[in-house]
Amino acid sequence: QVQLVESGGGLVHPGGSLRLSCAASGSIVSINAMGWYRQAPGKQRERVALITSSGITNYADSVKGRFIISRDNAKNTVYLQMNSLKPEDTAVYYCNAFSYPVDFWGQGTQVTVSS
């Protein structure tokens, strides 16, 4: 089992920045990859960014060049630095840990981009 706790969401103006954090606990060594997903009202959940156990990263086209996923292995924490935020980035952001063949999810944190 893996437990995930997100933090760092909130309200920000367009063009602003936020950093989300996801602290993992439990069976950390079994995690193959961690990522951030988001779900806006009326839309399907989509993957935003992914980082594998070997450090390979992948981003959705909509956030490339604006978001950065990183991790601190000593703290068992994954971060999502979000820059140049747009109103369309408004969503609930979920942390995910994939430990084959199971997905684990955090509780979600709201990000609202509005003037």
N, C-alpha and C positions, 0 to 999 in steps of 0.2 A: 504493500500500500504506500501511496505517496500523498502527502497533504500539501496543499498550495494555499498561500495567503497573499492576496494582492493588496497593494496600497498605492496612493499617489494620484488617484483621479481627482476631478474637480471641474470648475468652470474657468475657462480661459478665453480671452479675446482672439479673434482671427489674427494669425501671424505670430501668436504666442507659442510658448513651449511648456511641456509637462514631462515629467519622468515617472513612469510606472515601475513598481518593484513587485517581484514575486518571490517569496521565500518558500523554499521547499524543505520538507522534512519527511522522515520515514525511510523508505527503501531507495535512497538517493542513487546508490551505485547501479541500480537497475535501469535508470533513465537513459533512453537512447537519444532523445531530443526534447527540447522545450520550445514553446512558441507562445505567441500572443494572437488571439482571435478577437473579433469584434462583431457585435450584432446591433444594428440600428433598428428602430421600430418598423415593423412590417417587412423587414428584409431577413435573408438567411445569414447565419453566422458565416463569416469569412476569415480565412487566415491572413494575418497581417505580416508576421515575421516569424522566422524559425531559426534556431541555432542547434546544431547537432552536438553530440558528445565530443566530437573531434574539432568543433569550433567553426564548422561551415555554416554560413548564414544564407538566408533566402528571404526575399521581400515580395510583397504584392506590388504590382506595377503602380498602384495608386499612391504608395507611400515611399517608393524608391527615391533616394536623395533627400528625404525629409526625416525618416525614422531610422533609428539605429538600435539594434538588439545587441545586448552584451551580457556577460555573466561574470560573477565573482564566485569561483569555486570554493574559496575559503568560507564564504558566507552562505553557500548553497542558494544563491539569489540570482535571478535573471532580471534584467532591466529593459525597459523600452523607452528610449529617449525620443520624444516626439517634438519636432521643430516645425516652424511654418504651418501651424495648424490651421485647418480650414473648417468651415461649418459642416461640411460633409464627413468630417472625421468624428462627428458626434455619434456616440454609441456606448454600449456597455462593453468593456474590454475584459476578456477572460484569459487567464494564464492556463496553459496546457502543458502537461508532461506526458510523453509517450514512452511507455515501458512495455515493449512488445509482449502480448498483443493488446494491451489495455491503454486507454486514454484516461488520464486524471485531469480534473478541472478545478479551478478556483471558483470562488463565489461571484466574481465579477466586480468591476469598479466602473462607475459612470464617468465618462468624459464628455463634457459639453463645451462646444466651441461656439460662442455667440457674442455679438456686440451689445 
